[in-house]
Amino acid sequence: MSDPPDETLHRRTRATMRDVAALAGVGIKTVSRWANGESGVSPATATRVARAASALRFQPDLVAGNLRRTGGRSMSVGLILASVDNPFCAAIHRAVEDVAGSRGVAVFSASTDEDPRRERALVAAFTSRRVDGLILTATASDHRHLHAAIETGTPVVLVDRAPDGLAADVVVVDNVEGAATATAHLVRRGHRRIAHLGDLSVIVTARQRHEGHLRALQTAGIPLDDRLVVPGLRGVDAAHAATRELLTGPEPPTALFTSQNLVTIGAIRALRELGAQHTVALVGFDDFALADLVDPGITVVAQNPADIGRAAAERVFARLADPDLPPERIVLPTRLVERGSGEIPPPAGAGA
């Protein structure tokens, strides 16, 4: 069965056990026993039911009783983020909770740990529990697994990362422009050896921030030095090790552009260990707690995760009220926050 056109995805209804039973040529009780893993269903019948369920994109209803009591709503929203303990994700989580809580709706959250298989499993788990909407930061580059949720009437809003090949609501910031602003700021301070410490290259925002960094260098006429680009960093420890290696190697950079908050924290630790926090400039993408209290304060390109969370949650409820709304791309601004680390000039003679 081919996928329906994207523009129809928000208008379908969920298949029921009755639909599966009719297509498989069995009784509803047989479908129920199959869905609940009960005995009494022959292998041949189970195969026929499974094929019918797959064709109809049927998902077992785990909360049917509650749905009947609430007019078809589970009064819950699923929130799937990269890591709920990351400060950026935590701020999105809190904003979604605030919007949902004001409507008496619960929020169930989980972390993908940037694992596409885990993402797909979580989407399936939440939709099988009939959440009224899904908000997620997609890890997978292939977003077709979200079609089934959307076409059965579940609003899906993607945050932070825009989907490929999927007509869906999305809330993002302009990562390319934000990264270009960060690197251009360092260039204006006289730096030419600017290292870029990047997140996992499979993540679209990491690629966009690298693109913005390259754009700023090209605009300034600074040739790219591949030795100053370190992609694929995941977490504080990896960023710490990479920063130490850069700064203790030959021809070290005079400035760093770090791609996300945990990478920035790892870089700060390395700078302080080496006593270089006042001689090597640093601009990070994403703000974080206490960034203004360290010495020097950390200059950042800040996005507002609370605004992202609020916009995503509001979009879920708008689509619940009107399922025929066209997909919307909401782009929120970033801003450069100067605190000291990004304003450190290069050593005399290092700008050439």
FITOR-96244 format. One record per residue (C-alpha): residue number from 1; residue in one letter; x negated, y, z. Coordinates in Angstrom, 3 decimals, always signed. Each point is the difference from the previous one (the first is absolute). Example, Ala and Ser with C-alpha at 12.3 -4.5 7.8 and 13.67 -1.06 7.14 Angstrom:
2
1;A;-12.300;-4.500;+7.800 .
2;S;-1.370;+3.440;-0.660 .
END
This chain:
352
1;M;+0.000;+0.000;+0.000 .
2;S;-1.539;+3.339;-1.058 .
3;D;-0.147;+2.999;+2.293 .
4;P;+2.774;+2.571;-0.564 .
5;P;-0.930;+3.540;-1.084 .
6;D;-1.360;+2.100;+2.859 .
7;E;+2.842;+2.520;-0.239 .
8;T;+2.502;-2.672;+1.039 .
9;L;-1.961;-1.279;+2.969 .
10;H;+1.742;+2.117;+2.612 .
11;R;+3.496;-1.022;-1.114 .
12;R;+0.066;-3.762;+0.537 .
13;T;+1.550;-1.854;+2.916 .
14;R;-1.506;-2.875;+1.932 .
15;A;+0.798;-3.518;-1.152 .
16;T;+2.011;-2.037;+2.494 .
17;M;+0.089;-3.686;+0.881 .
18;R;+3.218;-0.208;-1.998 .
19;D;-1.867;+1.257;-3.108 .
20;V;-2.770;-2.562;+0.492 .
21;A;+2.497;-2.788;+0.587 .
22;A;+1.889;+0.850;-3.200 .
23;L;-3.157;+0.078;-2.103 .
24;A;-1.367;-3.225;+1.527 .
25;G;+3.334;-1.781;-0.195 .
26;V;+0.085;-0.858;+3.705 .
27;G;+2.016;+1.039;+3.042 .
28;I;-0.806;+3.015;+2.186 .
29;K;-0.752;-2.294;+2.944 .
30;T;-2.683;-1.735;-2.070 .
31;V;-1.639;+3.356;-0.733 .
32;S;+0.215;+0.881;+3.681 .
33;R;-1.677;-3.258;+1.029 .
34;W;-2.719;+0.560;-2.598 .
35;A;-0.597;+3.599;+1.116 .
36;N;-0.277;-1.048;+3.653 .
37;G;-2.264;-2.982;-0.714 .
38;E;+2.534;-2.493;+1.292 .
39;S;+0.106;-3.666;-0.938 .
40;G;+2.665;-1.495;-2.236 .
41;V;-1.069;+1.637;-3.267 .
42;S;-1.504;-2.382;-2.538 .
43;P;-3.279;+1.012;-1.711 .
44;A;+1.748;+0.293;-3.371 .
45;T;+2.725;+2.235;+1.433 .
46;A;-2.534;+2.084;+1.914 .
47;T;-1.924;+0.576;-3.230 .
48;R;+3.180;+1.072;-1.799 .
49;V;+0.941;+2.390;+2.803 .
50;A;-3.523;+1.419;+0.172 .
51;R;+0.019;+0.695;-3.731 .
52;A;+3.370;+1.729;+0.254 .
53;A;-1.178;+2.047;+2.975 .
54;S;-3.135;+1.049;-1.878 .
55;A;+1.961;+0.960;-3.102 .
56;L;+2.337;+2.162;+2.097 .
57;R;-2.810;+1.301;+2.247 .
58;F;+2.025;-1.228;+2.927 .
59;Q;-1.457;+0.538;+3.469 .
60;P;+1.373;-1.843;+3.057 .
61;D;+2.082;+2.242;+2.228 .
62;L;-1.508;-0.170;+3.483 .
63;V;+2.223;+2.650;+1.548 .
64;A;+3.370;-0.558;-1.640 .
65;G;+1.982;+0.309;+3.204 .
66;N;-1.493;+3.367;+0.802 .
67;L;+0.578;+1.209;-3.545 .
68;R;+3.688;-0.809;+0.230 .
69;R;+0.253;+1.984;+3.222 .
70;T;-1.717;+3.084;-1.484 .
71;G;+1.661;+0.177;-3.390 .
72;G;-2.870;-1.585;-1.906 .
73;R;-2.795;+1.962;+1.698 .
74;S;-2.622;-1.504;+2.288 .
75;M;-0.752;+3.466;+1.468 .
76;S;-3.712;-0.645;-0.501 .
77;V;-2.809;+1.183;-2.256 .
78;G;-3.171;-1.935;-0.806 .
79;L;-3.287;+1.909;+0.090 .
80;I;-3.064;-1.690;-1.510 .
81;L;-3.289;+1.874;+0.360 .
82;A;-3.676;-0.800;-0.504 .
83;S;-0.676;-0.109;+3.743 .
84;V;+2.339;+1.341;+2.662 .
85;D;-2.952;+0.751;+2.298 .
86;N;-1.543;+2.402;-2.523 .
87;P;+0.810;+3.575;+1.166 .
88;F;+1.231;+0.947;-3.469 .
89;C;+2.391;-2.963;-0.100 .
90;A;+1.053;+0.562;+3.600 .
91;A;+1.067;+3.569;-0.806 .
92;I;+2.083;-1.239;-2.954 .
93;H;+1.529;-2.644;+2.283 .
94;R;+1.019;+2.557;+2.610 .
95;A;+1.588;+2.326;-2.557 .
96;V;+2.005;-2.857;-1.542 .
97;E;+1.141;-1.019;+3.495 .
98;D;+1.145;+3.538;+0.761 .
99;V;+2.100;+0.254;-3.160 .
100;A;+1.438;-3.509;+0.333 .
101;G;+0.608;+0.335;+3.745 .
102;S;+2.085;+3.113;-0.526 .
103;R;+2.329;-2.214;-2.039 .
104;G;+0.032;-2.891;+2.451 .
105;V;-2.161;-2.132;-2.299 .
106;A;-2.841;-2.204;+1.280 .
107;V;-3.416;-0.182;-1.694 .
108;F;-1.844;-3.304;-0.366 .
109;S;-3.646;+0.435;-0.954 .
110;A;-2.916;-2.183;-1.062 .
111;S;-3.533;+0.300;-1.396 .
112;T;-1.262;-1.378;-3.309 .
113;D;-3.703;+0.326;+0.897 .
114;E;-0.374;+0.867;-3.710 .
115;D;+0.855;-3.603;-0.927 .
116;P;+2.370;-0.225;-3.023 .
117;R;+1.159;-3.488;+1.016 .
118;R;+0.908;+1.245;+3.451 .
119;E;+1.831;+2.929;-1.561 .
120;R;+2.136;-2.314;-2.135 .
121;A;+0.749;-2.223;+2.989 .
122;L;+1.037;+2.975;+2.127 .
123;V;+2.261;+1.391;-2.723 .
124;A;+1.682;-3.406;-0.267 .
125;A;+0.307;-0.303;+3.782 .
126;F;+1.577;+3.434;+0.451 .
127;T;+2.390;-0.322;-2.931 .
128;S;+1.112;-3.453;+1.183 .
129;R;+0.983;+1.702;+3.257 .
130;R;+2.041;+2.496;-1.998 .
131;V;-1.707;+3.226;+1.001 .
132;D;+1.919;+2.925;-1.453 .
133;G;-3.130;+1.446;-1.580 .
134;L;-3.726;-0.549;-0.430 .
135;I;-2.805;+2.534;+0.338 .
136;L;-3.451;-1.289;-0.869 .
137;T;-3.562;+0.847;-0.892 .
138;A;-0.595;-2.425;-2.841 .
139;T;-3.246;-1.949;-0.078 .
140;A;+0.663;-2.125;-3.055 .
141;S;-0.746;+1.456;-3.437 .
142;D;+2.918;-2.014;-1.399 .
143;H;+3.277;+1.270;+1.440 .
144;R;+2.379;-2.375;-1.777 .
145;H;+0.707;-1.813;+3.252 .
146;L;+1.949;+3.095;+1.085 .
147;H;+2.481;-0.350;-2.884 .
148;A;+2.040;-2.619;+1.836 .
149;A;+0.473;+2.226;+3.048 .
150;I;+0.935;+3.046;-2.076 .
151;E;+2.404;-1.762;-2.339 .
152;T;+1.906;-1.513;+2.921 .
153;G;+0.755;+3.477;+1.288 .
154;T;-2.768;+0.524;+2.564 .
155;P;-1.460;+3.522;-0.246 .
156;V;-3.788;-0.189;-0.330 .
157;V;-2.202;+3.049;+0.554 .
158;L;-3.757;-0.204;-0.479 .
159;V;-2.239;+2.299;+2.004 .
160;D;-3.593;+1.123;-0.543 .
161;R;-0.442;-2.081;-3.168 .
162;A;+2.065;+0.239;-3.162 .
163;P;+1.142;-3.280;-1.581 .
164;D;-0.973;-1.236;-3.466 .
165;G;+2.755;-1.132;-2.346 .
166;L;+2.796;+0.492;+2.508 .
167;A;+2.707;+2.655;+0.008 .
168;A;+0.220;+0.749;+3.715 .
169;D;-0.046;+2.896;+2.423 .
170;V;-3.478;+1.013;+1.121 .
171;V;-1.477;+2.537;+2.412 .
172;V;-3.657;+0.852;-0.622 .
173;V;-2.554;+2.804;+0.180 .
174;D;-2.238;+1.216;-2.824 .
175;N;-3.072;-2.062;+0.870 .
176;V;-2.010;+1.049;-3.042 .
177;E;+0.429;+3.693;+0.705 .
178;G;-0.629;-0.438;+3.725 .
179;A;-3.251;-1.887;-0.590 .
180;A;-1.130;+2.526;-2.615 .
181;T;+0.623;+2.762;+2.537 .
182;A;-2.166;-1.791;+2.588 .
183;T;-2.966;-0.499;-2.324 .
184;A;+0.297;+3.476;-1.531 .
185;H;-0.125;+1.451;+3.513 .
186;L;-3.335;-1.742;+0.596 .
187;V;-1.289;+1.156;-3.390 .
188;R;+0.830;+3.604;+0.870 .
189;R;-2.113;-0.378;+3.153 .
190;G;-2.975;-0.829;-2.182 .
191;H;+0.000;-3.814;+0.054 .
192;R;-0.907;-2.074;-3.038 .
193;R;-0.793;-3.377;+1.564 .
194;I;+3.513;-0.833;+1.222 .
195;A;+0.715;-3.613;+0.918 .
196;H;+3.445;-1.488;-0.350 .
197;L;+0.984;-2.700;+2.491 .
198;G;+3.052;-1.733;-1.449 .
199;D;+2.733;-2.342;+1.148 .
200;L;+0.812;-3.324;-1.727 .
201;S;-0.002;+0.584;-3.754 .
202;V;+3.130;-2.141;-0.439 .
203;I;+1.936;+2.735;+1.814 .
204;V;+1.338;+2.604;-2.396 .
205;T;-0.573;+2.907;+2.403 .
206;A;-3.675;-0.982;+0.297 .
207;R;-0.350;+0.113;-3.769 .
208;Q;+1.793;+3.336;-0.179 .
209;R;-2.250;+1.554;+2.642 .
210;H;-3.070;-1.264;-1.814 .
211;E;+1.375;+1.552;-3.182 .
212;G;+0.456;+3.333;+1.758 .
213;H;-3.557;-0.137;+1.340 .
214;L;-1.366;-0.671;-3.494 .
215;R;+2.107;+2.792;-1.460 .
216;A;-1.463;+2.540;+2.432 .
217;L;-3.567;-1.121;-0.752 .
218;Q;+0.598;+0.225;-3.745 .
219;T;+1.550;+3.443;+0.323 .
220;A;-3.088;+1.153;+1.899 .
221;G;-2.347;-1.569;-2.549 .
222;I;-1.469;-2.431;+2.557 .
223;P;-1.002;-3.359;-1.506 .
224;L;+1.346;-3.082;+1.707 .
225;D;-2.492;-2.023;+2.016 .
226;D;+1.426;-3.513;+0.434 .
227;R;-2.209;-0.489;+3.048 .
228;L;+2.149;+2.578;+1.798 .
229;V;+3.280;-1.830;-0.631 .
230;V;+0.879;-2.746;+2.485 .
231;P;+3.421;-1.559;-0.731 .
232;G;+1.807;-2.852;+1.704 .
233;L;-0.392;+1.127;+3.609 .
234;R;+2.638;-1.342;+2.347 .
235;G;-0.020;+1.293;+3.530 .
236;V;-2.281;+1.849;+2.376 .
237;D;-2.821;-2.551;+0.192 .
238;A;-0.474;-0.280;-3.759 .
239;A;-0.047;+3.779;-0.383 .
240;H;-2.453;+0.347;+2.886 .
241;A;-2.445;-2.463;-1.591 .
242;A;+0.311;+1.576;-3.456 .
243;T;-0.610;+3.501;+1.351 .
244;R;-3.103;-1.085;+1.904 .
245;E;-1.378;-1.685;-3.104 .
246;L;+0.560;+3.101;-2.124 .
247;L;-1.534;+2.411;+2.488 .
248;T;-3.055;-2.108;+0.779 .
249;G;-0.757;-0.889;-3.620 .
250;P;-2.013;+1.890;-2.592 .
251;E;+1.513;+3.276;-1.229 .
252;P;+2.855;+0.044;+2.522 .
253;P;+3.102;+2.074;-0.671 .
254;T;+0.409;+3.409;+1.597 .
255;A;+3.775;-0.348;+0.200 .
256;L;+2.647;-2.702;+0.291 .
257;F;+3.543;-0.237;-1.330 .
258;T;+1.810;-2.787;+1.858 .
259;S;+3.144;-1.462;-1.504 .
260;Q;+2.226;-0.678;+3.033 .
261;N;+0.118;+0.457;+3.753 .
262;L;-1.608;-3.263;+1.115 .
263;V;-2.827;+0.444;-2.500 .
264;T;-0.476;+3.531;+1.335 .
265;I;-0.241;-1.263;+3.583 .
266;G;-2.625;-2.560;-0.987 .
267;A;-2.009;+2.718;-1.748 .
268;I;+0.197;+2.263;+3.064 .
269;R;-1.410;-2.754;+2.200 .
270;A;-2.930;-0.517;-2.341 .
271;L;-0.689;+3.741;-0.221 .
272;R;-0.068;+0.320;+3.776 .
273;E;-2.240;-3.048;+0.446 .
274;L;-2.472;+1.522;-2.450 .
275;G;+0.272;+3.489;+1.495 .
276;A;+1.164;+1.270;-3.405 .
277;Q;+3.450;+1.350;+0.879 .
278;H;-1.226;+3.619;-0.247 .
279;T;-2.115;-0.443;-3.141 .
280;V;+2.139;-2.220;-2.277 .
281;A;+3.323;+1.451;-1.106 .
282;L;+3.180;-2.099;+0.128 .
283;V;+3.502;+0.390;-1.403 .
284;G;+2.499;-2.802;+0.620 .
285;F;+3.283;-0.836;-1.685 .
286;D;+2.748;-0.307;+2.671 .
287;D;+0.062;+1.757;+3.324 .
288;F;-0.243;-1.935;+3.252 .
289;A;+0.326;+0.543;+3.731 .
290;L;-2.872;+1.907;+1.676 .
291;A;-1.515;+1.033;-3.348 .
292;D;+0.009;+3.567;+1.289 .
293;L;-1.648;-0.880;+3.335 .
294;V;-3.222;-1.682;-1.132 .
295;D;-3.117;+2.097;-0.643 .
296;P;+0.126;+1.174;-2.681 .
297;G;+3.720;-0.188;-0.705 .
298;I;+0.804;-2.164;-3.014 .
299;T;+1.083;+1.750;-3.173 .
300;V;+2.752;-2.009;-1.688 .
301;V;+2.391;-0.062;-2.906 .
302;A;+3.163;-0.551;+1.997 .
303;Q;+3.187;-1.618;-1.125 .
304;N;+2.965;-0.077;+2.332 .
305;P;+0.999;-3.634;+0.635 .
306;A;+2.981;+1.111;+2.086 .
307;D;+1.364;+1.888;-3.019 .
308;I;-0.577;-3.099;-2.141 .
309;G;+1.888;-2.194;+2.466 .
310;R;+2.890;+2.436;+0.330 .
311;A;+0.359;+0.428;-3.755 .
312;A;-0.052;-3.770;-0.550 .
313;A;+2.589;-0.703;+2.677 .
314;E;+2.289;+2.767;-1.222 .
315;R;-0.246;-1.449;-3.500 .
316;V;+1.056;-3.453;+1.235 .
317;F;+3.129;+1.427;+1.598 .
318;A;+0.741;+2.182;-3.022 .
319;R;-0.093;-3.081;-2.216 .
320;L;+2.179;-1.957;+2.412 .
321;A;+2.557;+2.800;-0.321 .
322;D;-0.330;+0.108;-3.806 .
323;P;-1.550;-3.142;-1.574 .
324;D;+0.098;+1.572;-3.457 .
325;L;-2.525;+2.723;+0.780 .
326;P;-2.836;-0.024;-2.571 .
327;P;-3.432;-0.954;+1.367 .
328;E;-1.867;+3.018;+1.332 .
329;R;-3.725;+0.714;+0.345 .
330;I;-0.641;+2.339;+2.933 .
331;V;-3.501;+1.519;+0.006 .
332;L;-1.050;+1.723;+3.218 .
333;P;-2.933;+2.433;+0.228 .
334;T;-3.353;-0.405;+1.731 .
335;R;-1.972;+2.796;+1.654 .
336;L;-3.654;+0.609;+0.799 .
337;V;-0.611;+0.507;+3.731 .
338;E;-3.410;+1.571;+0.673 .
339;R;-1.440;-0.858;+3.421 .
340;G;-3.752;+0.110;-0.413 .
341;S;-1.310;-3.303;-1.341 .
342;G;+0.858;+0.851;-3.600 .
343;E;-1.604;+3.422;+0.238 .
344;I;-3.544;-1.167;+0.853 .
345;P;-2.400;+1.170;-2.769 .
346;P;-2.605;-2.301;-1.530 .
347;P;-3.599;+0.211;+1.246 .
348;A;-2.150;+2.563;-1.766 .
349;G;-1.079;-1.322;-3.370 .
350;A;+2.466;-2.906;+0.024 .
351;G;+2.570;+1.599;-2.297 .
352;A;-2.077;-0.351;-3.133 .
END
